[in-house]
Amino acid sequence: MRKALPLILASTLLFAVQANAQDQGRVPYIDTHAHLHGVIGQGRTDYDGAARQAVQAMDELGIRQTIVLPPPFTSGHAMVSFDAETLLPVVNKYPDRFRFMAGGGTLSPMLLDAAKETTVSEELRARFKAAAEKVAASGAVAFGEIALEHFALGPNHHYEQAPPDHPLMLLLADIAAEKDMPIEVHLEAIEREAPIGERYAALGNPPVMKPNIEAFERLLSHNRKARFVWAHLGWDNSGQRTPDLMARLFAAHPNLFANIKMGPDSLPVNRPLERGKGLTAEWKGLFEKFPDRIMLGSDQFYVTPGANARFPQHMRPVRDLLDALPRDLAVKIGYENAIKVYRLER
């Protein structure tokens, strides 16, 4: 009976998602990547308020469940302690609407600091492993968000970079394989050296983008049992994350997955939806060739009432993309793949 329990839970979740679709008259989805901004100021926080805002938007757009996670912080960030402990009370209060990832406030800062050094000590490896084990024991569905190449996107934002094949990332891949948990990475795609785009040049980013795809492939090849979710497909800041690149990497690496982010706050190239024309042929071809490898992840920041922070809106473009897909693809990309990749039946 115990062996059958995960299947029962999976069927229950699928039934709930499908029932929601019938109620809304459209294919619902699981948002696999979103953030809660609960900082009000002067030491005050309200993450439950951010969660209520999220639930309201989810109900409007047909989002059945959202995986929330900490952004990839640096060790000097004021909110670097934001991780599993911050998200758990919200997830426990809304268990049918939220799941969570962790590591953005613990593992990512450790990796970014280690990338500045020439060696990795055994003591650091042990601390990193202990932090990863703590994430795995917290109930998180994945490790994330881990910054490998993250452009600074505003005046209060920081450029973050660590080699994808850094020893700590290889260690995390082995831990993720053992724990059967994916790793969610933020990586601007740089296949060839090129000047950085003008809109990013004045924000503290390097003037020249250095290739990172070969190192990423070494990470993907290190342990094939480790699943990697490459965040923000369709939201391109390098101009090089093309459908052709994704097709090549999907074909070469069966443990690679991606979630789609849509919005106007990136370069205008490599977007699945073209204004006035809908879903482009090359993106539809990618979805049809790799229907089991792609999910939705809006990267929406839900802000608690009373906070002054403002973030771009990404939920509706994701909804528009889902509505533009043939129904069989919409079901897979909308929720079936997420349930399998993140083991949401558990």
C-alpha positions in Angstrom: 0.0 0.0 0.0 2.9 2.4 0.8 4.3 2.0 -2.7 1.0 3.0 -4.2 0.7 6.2 -2.1 2.8 8.5 -4.4 0.7 7.4 -7.3 -2.5 8.2 -5.4 -1.1 11.6 -4.5 -0.1 12.3 -8.0 -3.5 11.3 -9.3 -5.1 13.6 -6.7 -3.0 16.5 -7.7 -3.7 15.9 -11.4 -7.4 15.7 -10.6 -7.3 19.0 -8.8 -5.5 20.7 -11.6 -7.9 19.3 -14.2 -10.9 20.2 -12.1 -9.6 23.8 -11.9 -9.3 23.8 -15.7 -12.9 22.8 -16.1 -14.0 25.5 -13.7 -12.0 28.2 -15.5 -12.7 26.9 -19.0 -9.0 26.9 -19.9 -5.9 24.8 -19.2 -4.5 25.7 -15.8 -0.9 25.6 -14.8 1.7 25.2 -12.1 4.0 28.2 -11.9 7.4 26.6 -11.1 9.3 29.8 -10.3 8.0 32.8 -8.4 9.0 35.0 -5.4 7.3 36.5 -2.3 8.4 40.0 -1.4 7.3 40.5 2.2 9.7 43.3 3.2 7.8 46.4 4.4 10.7 48.3 5.9 12.2 49.2 9.3 12.7 45.6 10.1 9.0 44.7 9.4 7.9 41.9 7.1 4.6 40.4 6.0 5.1 37.3 3.8 1.6 36.2 4.5 0.4 39.4 2.9 2.5 38.6 -0.2 1.1 35.1 -0.3 -2.5 36.5 -0.2 -1.6 38.7 -3.2 -0.2 35.7 -5.0 -3.3 33.6 -4.3 -5.6 36.3 -5.7 -3.5 36.5 -8.9 -3.3 32.8 -9.1 -7.1 32.5 -8.9 -7.6 35.1 -11.6 -5.1 33.4 -14.1 -5.8 29.8 -13.5 -2.6 29.0 -11.6 -3.3 25.9 -9.5 0.0 25.9 -7.6 3.1 28.0 -7.3 6.6 27.0 -6.3 8.1 30.0 -4.4 11.8 30.4 -3.9 14.5 32.9 -2.7 16.3 34.8 -5.3 20.1 34.1 -5.6 21.5 36.5 -3.0 25.1 37.5 -2.5 26.7 37.2 1.0 26.6 40.9 1.4 22.9 41.3 0.8 20.8 42.5 3.7 18.3 39.6 3.0 20.8 36.9 2.6 19.2 34.9 5.4 16.0 34.6 3.3 15.7 30.9 2.7 13.6 27.9 3.7 12.9 29.2 7.2 11.2 32.3 5.7 9.1 30.4 3.2 8.0 27.5 5.4 5.3 29.3 7.4 3.6 30.5 4.3 3.8 27.2 2.5 2.4 25.4 5.6 -0.5 27.9 5.8 -1.4 27.3 2.1 -0.3 23.7 1.5 -2.5 23.2 -1.5 -1.3 26.4 -3.3 2.4 26.6 -2.6 5.5 24.5 -2.6 9.0 25.9 -2.2 12.7 25.7 -3.2 15.6 26.8 -1.1 19.3 27.5 -1.4 19.2 31.0 -2.9 20.0 32.5 0.5 22.5 29.9 1.6 24.0 27.8 -1.2 24.2 30.5 -3.9 26.1 33.1 -1.7 28.6 30.4 -0.7 29.1 29.5 -4.3 29.5 33.1 -5.4 32.1 33.7 -2.7 34.0 30.5 -3.5 34.2 31.5 -7.2 36.3 34.4 -6.2 39.0 32.1 -4.7 41.5 29.8 -6.5 40.9 26.7 -4.4 38.1 25.0 -2.5 39.1 23.8 0.9 37.7 20.6 2.5 36.2 22.7 5.2 34.2 24.7 2.7 33.1 21.6 0.9 31.9 20.2 4.2 30.0 23.4 5.1 28.4 23.6 1.6 27.4 19.9 1.8 25.9 20.5 5.3 23.9 23.5 4.0 22.6 21.4 1.0 21.6 18.6 3.3 19.7 21.1 5.4 17.8 22.3 2.3 17.0 18.7 1.4 15.7 18.0 4.9 13.5 21.2 5.0 10.9 19.8 2.6 12.1 21.9 -0.4 11.2 20.4 -3.8 14.4 21.7 -5.4 17.7 23.5 -4.8 17.4 27.1 -6.0 17.7 29.7 -7.2 21.4 29.2 -7.9 23.2 32.0 -9.7 25.8 31.0 -12.3 25.6 34.1 -14.5 23.2 36.8 -13.4 23.4 40.2 -15.0 22.8 43.3 -12.9 19.5 44.6 -14.1 19.1 47.8 -12.1 21.0 50.3 -10.0 20.4 48.3 -6.8 21.2 44.9 -8.4 24.5 43.0 -8.5 26.3 41.1 -11.2 26.7 37.5 -10.0 29.0 34.9 -11.6 30.3 31.4 -10.8 31.6 28.9 -13.3 28.9 26.3 -14.0 31.4 23.5 -13.5 32.8 24.9 -10.2 33.7 22.1 -7.7 30.8 23.1 -5.4 28.3 22.9 -8.3 29.6 19.4 -9.1 29.2 18.5 -5.4 25.7 19.9 -5.5 24.9 17.8 -8.6 25.9 14.7 -6.7 23.8 15.6 -3.7 20.8 16.5 -5.9 21.1 13.1 -7.6 21.2 11.3 -4.3 18.2 13.3 -2.9 16.2 13.1 -6.2 15.8 16.9 -6.2 16.3 19.2 -9.2 18.7 22.2 -9.2 17.2 25.5 -10.5 19.9 27.7 -12.1 20.0 31.3 -13.4 22.4 31.4 -16.3 22.5 34.0 -19.1 23.3 32.0 -22.2 26.7 33.0 -23.6 27.8 30.7 -26.4 30.3 33.1 -27.9 32.2 36.1 -26.7 30.4 39.4 -27.4 30.0 42.9 -26.0 27.3 43.2 -23.5 24.1 44.9 -24.6 24.0 48.7 -24.2 21.2 48.6 -21.7 23.3 46.5 -19.3 26.7 48.2 -19.8 26.2 51.0 -17.2 24.9 48.7 -14.4 28.2 47.2 -13.3 28.2 44.3 -15.6 31.4 43.2 -17.5 31.7 45.0 -20.8 32.4 41.7 -22.6 30.3 38.5 -22.1 32.5 35.4 -21.7 31.2 32.0 -23.0 29.7 29.7 -20.3 27.8 27.0 -22.3 30.7 24.6 -22.5 31.2 24.8 -18.7 27.4 24.3 -18.3 27.5 21.2 -20.4 30.3 19.8 -18.2 28.0 20.4 -15.2 25.1 18.6 -17.0 27.4 15.7 -17.9 28.9 15.3 -14.5 26.0 13.2 -13.0 23.2 12.3 -15.4 21.0 11.4 -12.4 20.9 15.1 -11.4 18.1 17.1 -13.0 18.7 20.7 -13.9 16.1 23.3 -14.5 17.4 26.3 -16.5 15.2 29.2 -15.5 13.8 32.1 -17.7 13.6 30.5 -21.2 12.1 33.2 -23.5 13.4 36.1 -21.4 16.9 36.7 -22.9 19.4 39.3 -21.7 22.4 38.0 -23.8 20.6 37.6 -27.1 22.0 34.1 -27.4 19.4 31.8 -25.8 17.9 30.8 -29.1 15.5 27.9 -29.8 18.4 26.3 -31.8 20.7 26.4 -28.8 18.0 24.9 -26.5 17.3 22.2 -29.0 20.9 21.2 -29.2 21.3 21.1 -25.4 18.0 19.3 -24.9 19.1 16.6 -27.4 22.5 16.2 -25.8 21.5 16.3 -22.1 18.4 14.3 -21.1 18.7 15.7 -17.6 18.1 19.3 -18.7 14.8 21.0 -18.3 13.7 24.7 -18.6 10.9 26.9 -17.4 9.5 29.8 -19.4 9.4 33.4 -18.3 7.7 36.0 -20.5 7.8 39.8 -20.3 9.0 43.0 -22.0 11.9 43.7 -19.6 14.5 41.8 -21.6 16.0 42.1 -25.0 13.4 41.8 -27.7 15.0 38.8 -29.4 14.2 35.1 -28.7 10.7 35.6 -27.4 8.2 32.8 -28.1 5.3 35.2 -28.8 5.7 37.8 -31.6 3.5 40.8 -31.3 0.5 40.5 -33.7 1.6 37.1 -34.9 1.4 34.8 -31.8 3.6 31.8 -31.2 6.5 31.7 -33.6 7.2 28.6 -35.8 10.7 28.0 -34.4 9.4 28.1 -30.8 6.5 25.9 -31.6 8.9 23.5 -33.2 11.0 23.4 -30.0 8.0 22.7 -27.9 6.8 19.9 -30.2 10.2 18.3 -30.4 10.8 18.4 -26.6 7.3 18.4 -25.0 8.5 16.8 -21.8 11.3 19.2 -21.0 9.6 22.6 -20.7 7.5 24.1 -17.9 6.2 27.6 -16.9 8.0 29.8 -14.4 6.9 33.4 -14.4 9.6 34.8 -12.0 6.8 37.0 -10.7 7.6 38.9 -7.4 4.4 39.1 -5.3 4.6 42.2 -3.1 2.9 42.5 0.3 0.4 45.4 0.7 2.1 48.4 2.2 5.5 47.8 0.7 7.0 50.3 -1.7 8.7 47.8 -4.0 7.5 47.5 -7.5 8.4 44.6 -9.9 7.6 43.9 -13.6 4.5 41.9 -14.3 5.2 38.5 -15.8 2.1 36.4 -15.0 -0.1 37.5 -17.9 2.5 37.0 -20.7 2.9 33.4 -19.4 -0.8 32.9 -19.4 -0.9 34.3 -23.0 1.7 31.8 -24.1 -0.1 28.9 -22.5 -3.3 29.9 -24.2 -1.5 30.0 -27.6 -0.4 26.4 -27.4 -2.2 23.4 -28.8 -4.1 21.8 -25.9 -1.9 18.6 -25.7 1.2 20.8 -25.4 -0.5 23.1 -23.0 -1.4 20.3 -20.6 2.2 19.0 -20.6 3.9 22.3 -20.3 1.3 23.7 -18.0 1.3 21.1 -15.3 2.2 17.5 -16.2 5.9 18.2 -16.6 6.1 20.1 -13.4 4.6 17.3 -11.4 7.2 14.9 -12.7 10.3 17.1 -12.6 9.7 18.4 -9.1 8.2 15.2 -7.8 5.1 17.2 -6.6 3.3 13.9 -5.8 5.5 13.6 -2.7 
